[in-house]
Amino acid sequence: MVQCEMCGAETSSPTTIKVEGAKLQVCSNCTGFGTEVKTESSTSSTSTKYSTDSTSSSRSSGTTSSGGSTGGSRRRSDMFDDVDELATDYDDRIRRGREKKGLSQSELADQLNEKASLIRKLERGETLPSDAVQSKLEGHLEVSLTGEGGVDETEWSGGSSTGSYTLGDVVKRKD
């Protein structure tokens, strides 16, 4: 018996899935959280490495993917694909938007029906806005807090010569 790497349940026949780039061996209840990875000894030689066709999807989870792909080389979408990432300079965007409107932190907080301490923490980058506060700020200040807005990720060329990355290659320090 093997333990499921997602829920910890004991399973006699684990399935290998890929979730956000990580391969996990999971029980049959957790297979819907990722994309099933086909083994090398698979009988179908025309399919891709990941099961996106309706026969293998229905075999593993009983349903087909609504975000399935039409091309054989595209990966199946998962639950994190639709999440917008908060910009790394969200604090500056909030401050610039507030100053552009000519508001103090407490005036902005009153207009948004939020605490002034929350606005201070957001502008200092000490806390992340909830989805509700983010939408209030974006609507009231007419700014976008998602996306990178001018920061090009392709300029970064970290990593070692072996191609593997360490935490130090990825983390940006805020001094």
C-alpha positions as CSV (number, residue, x, y, z in Angstrom):
1,M,0.0,0.0,0.0
2,V,1.2,3.5,-1.0
3,Q,0.1,6.8,0.5
4,C,-1.5,9.4,-1.7
5,E,0.8,12.4,-1.9
6,M,-2.1,14.8,-1.8
7,C,-4.5,13.5,0.9
8,G,-2.5,10.9,2.6
9,A,-5.0,8.1,2.1
10,E,-3.7,4.5,1.6
11,T,-4.0,3.3,-2.0
12,S,-3.1,0.0,-3.7
13,S,-3.0,1.5,-7.2
14,P,-1.7,5.0,-7.3
15,T,-2.1,7.2,-10.4
16,T,0.7,9.6,-11.4
17,I,-0.6,13.1,-12.1
18,K,1.0,16.4,-12.8
19,V,-0.1,19.4,-10.7
20,E,1.6,22.8,-11.4
21,G,4.6,21.0,-12.9
22,A,5.0,18.6,-10.0
23,K,4.5,14.8,-10.6
24,L,2.5,13.2,-7.7
25,Q,1.3,9.7,-7.0
26,V,-2.3,10.1,-5.9
27,C,-5.4,8.0,-5.1
28,S,-8.4,7.8,-7.4
29,N,-10.2,10.5,-5.4
30,C,-7.4,13.1,-6.1
31,T,-6.8,12.4,-9.8
32,G,-9.2,15.3,-10.7
33,F,-6.8,17.9,-9.2
34,G,-4.2,17.5,-12.0
35,T,-3.4,16.0,-15.4
36,E,-2.8,12.3,-15.6
37,V,0.7,11.3,-16.8
38,K,0.6,8.3,-19.1
39,T,3.3,5.7,-18.5
40,E,5.7,4.6,-21.2
41,S,4.0,1.2,-21.5
42,S,0.7,2.8,-22.6
43,T,-1.1,0.9,-25.3
44,S,-2.0,4.1,-27.2
45,S,1.0,5.3,-29.2
46,T,-0.8,8.2,-30.9
47,S,-1.7,10.1,-27.7
48,T,0.5,12.7,-26.0
49,K,2.3,12.2,-22.7
50,Y,-0.6,13.7,-20.8
51,S,-4.1,12.3,-21.1
52,T,-6.3,14.9,-22.7
53,D,-8.4,12.8,-24.9
54,S,-11.9,11.8,-23.7
55,T,-11.3,8.1,-23.3
56,S,-8.4,8.3,-20.9
57,S,-10.0,11.2,-19.0
58,S,-13.2,9.4,-18.5
59,R,-11.3,6.3,-17.5
60,S,-9.5,8.1,-14.7
61,S,-12.0,10.6,-13.4
62,G,-15.3,9.9,-15.0
63,T,-15.4,13.3,-16.7
64,T,-13.7,15.1,-19.5
65,S,-11.9,18.4,-19.1
66,S,-13.9,21.6,-20.0
67,G,-10.6,23.4,-20.6
68,G,-9.2,20.6,-22.8
69,S,-6.8,21.4,-25.6
70,T,-7.3,21.0,-29.3
71,G,-3.6,20.6,-30.1
72,G,-1.6,17.6,-29.0
73,S,1.3,19.7,-27.7
74,R,-0.8,22.0,-25.4
75,R,-1.3,21.1,-21.8
76,R,-4.7,20.8,-20.1
77,S,-5.7,23.8,-18.0
78,D,-6.0,23.5,-14.3
79,M,-7.7,25.5,-11.5
80,F,-4.7,28.0,-11.2
81,D,-4.7,29.1,-14.8
82,D,-7.5,31.6,-14.4
83,V,-6.0,33.3,-11.3
84,D,-4.7,36.7,-11.9
85,E,-1.4,37.4,-10.2
86,L,-1.0,40.5,-8.1
87,A,1.7,42.9,-9.5
88,T,4.9,43.1,-7.5
89,D,4.6,46.8,-7.3
90,Y,1.0,46.9,-6.2
91,D,1.9,49.0,-3.2
92,D,3.3,51.8,-5.4
93,R,0.3,51.6,-7.7
94,I,-2.1,52.1,-4.8
95,R,-0.1,55.0,-3.5
96,R,0.2,56.7,-6.9
97,G,-3.5,56.2,-7.6
98,R,-4.5,57.7,-4.2
99,E,-2.2,60.7,-4.6
100,K,-3.5,61.2,-8.2
101,K,-7.0,61.5,-6.7
102,G,-5.7,63.9,-4.0
103,L,-6.8,61.7,-1.1
104,S,-5.2,61.0,2.2
105,Q,-5.0,57.4,3.4
106,S,-7.8,57.9,5.9
107,E,-10.1,59.6,3.3
108,L,-9.5,56.7,0.9
109,A,-10.3,54.2,3.7
110,D,-13.5,56.0,4.5
111,Q,-14.6,56.0,0.9
112,L,-13.9,52.3,0.5
113,N,-15.4,51.5,3.9
114,E,-12.1,50.0,5.1
115,K,-9.8,50.8,7.9
116,A,-7.0,53.4,7.4
117,S,-4.5,50.9,8.9
118,L,-5.2,48.5,6.1
119,I,-4.5,51.2,3.5
120,R,-1.2,52.0,5.3
121,K,-0.2,48.4,5.3
122,L,-1.1,48.0,1.6
123,E,0.9,51.0,0.6
124,R,3.9,49.8,2.6
125,G,3.6,46.3,1.0
126,E,3.2,44.7,4.4
127,T,-0.1,42.9,3.5
128,L,-1.8,41.7,0.3
129,P,-5.3,42.9,-0.5
130,S,-8.1,40.5,-0.4
131,D,-10.1,40.0,-3.7
132,A,-12.8,42.3,-2.4
133,V,-10.4,45.1,-1.3
134,Q,-8.5,44.7,-4.6
135,S,-11.6,45.2,-6.7
136,K,-12.6,48.2,-4.6
137,L,-9.2,49.8,-5.0
138,E,-9.0,49.1,-8.7
139,G,-12.5,50.6,-9.3
140,H,-12.1,53.6,-7.1
141,L,-8.5,54.6,-8.0
142,E,-8.8,53.5,-11.6
143,V,-5.6,51.4,-11.4
144,S,-4.9,47.8,-12.2
145,L,-3.2,45.8,-9.5
146,T,-2.7,42.6,-11.6
147,G,0.0,41.9,-14.1
148,E,3.5,43.2,-14.2
149,G,2.9,46.4,-16.1
150,G,6.3,47.0,-17.7
151,V,8.4,44.4,-15.9
152,D,9.5,41.9,-18.6
153,E,10.1,38.4,-17.2
154,T,12.1,37.4,-20.2
155,E,14.9,39.8,-19.2
156,W,15.7,37.7,-16.1
157,S,18.4,35.0,-16.8
158,G,19.0,33.5,-13.4
159,G,19.9,29.9,-12.7
160,S,23.1,28.0,-12.6
161,S,25.0,26.5,-15.5
162,T,23.4,23.2,-14.8
163,G,20.0,24.6,-15.5
164,S,18.7,24.1,-12.0
165,Y,17.5,27.0,-9.9
166,T,17.9,27.7,-6.2
167,L,15.7,29.8,-4.0
168,G,18.3,32.6,-4.2
169,D,17.8,32.7,-8.0
170,V,14.1,33.3,-7.7
171,V,13.5,35.4,-4.6
172,K,13.6,39.2,-4.9
173,R,14.7,40.9,-1.7
174,K,12.9,43.9,-0.4
175,D,15.5,46.0,1.4
